[in-house]
């Protein structure tokens, strides 16, 4: 079953982009996701992780990753059952060693001969990107378990090559104009290849929602910068508060330059979350996301303020706040409940792809 086509298409900054209560069929039941993590609890895990990672020169970071994910997964419940993260630290550590070797080689080549580094980038790293994507998704899915049934990801290298390299190159050539196609097919690649037990996820979302997201975000960026620049000029003429080397002028300049960009980024994040999950179903289970731009912007901006004021100590609280907002704005609907069968394949999936993609700053998930 798929959710209503109106999910996540509202252009209004305060719209949730979801169907209303009366749009859900009377026979369907809504399932909220419970998230019980707290900043104080995670702070105790986080501070130990940081200390041990420093003492062991980063070796403990693999164990820190497992502890963190197990905490967040265990605090996330659906229909009264928490999720589980079942990966072991050693495979993650091996993946990070491989990632470090590749990154180290690229860095050394850059110091010796920039042309060699460019060649390594194009002939080694770029061909590895689709593999990174596939292995990362396989690893995260395989070790995510709910009701003793793991998820699976069956995407192939060829599919990832077409989506992330093919559409990625087209996006660069067209100066970003074809970015909506990359968004759409990346979501399709991720969700159409995702399985829970013997059941398969399905992504069925029209492209126009991604196009409207792109053009509205472009309008926010360009229009917002134009309006703020005019306002800054007027303030400069009236009270001498325009862009200058003074603290007030510098602050105003930063707002004019980065304010629209940040708000456009928040808008895109919310719309992609709503579009991607709103167009996804698992047999007769549908997803109803209702993130709001104003709410998400407040969470993110206040998180930045907290980090600045506390010199980074508030990081655990900011992470919990972000996770809670997303999970509290996602519901599942079904008229038959969650009746799924397991899958016989219990093969292990290496962590190298996931860790390499992380170490290169290559973000795979749309949300």
Protein Blocks (a to p, Z undefined) as FASTA:
>chain_A
ZZdfkgokafbfkbgoiacfklpcfkbccdddddfbdfklmmmmmmmmmmmmmmnnomlm
mmmmmmmmmmmmmmpceehiacddfbdfklmmmmmmmmmmmmmmmmmmmmmommlmmmmm
mmmmmmmmmmmmmmmmmmmmmmpceehiacddfbdfklmmmmmmmmmmmmmmnnommmmm
mmmmmmmmmmmmpcehjbccdddddfklmmmmmmmmmmmmmmmmmmmmmmmmmmmmmnop
accfbfklmmmmmmmmmmmmmmmmmmmmmmmmmmmmmmgcehjaccddfbdfklmmmmmm
mmmmmmmmnnommmmmmmmmmmmmmmmmcccddfkbjaddddfblcdcdfklmmmmmmno
pafbfZZ
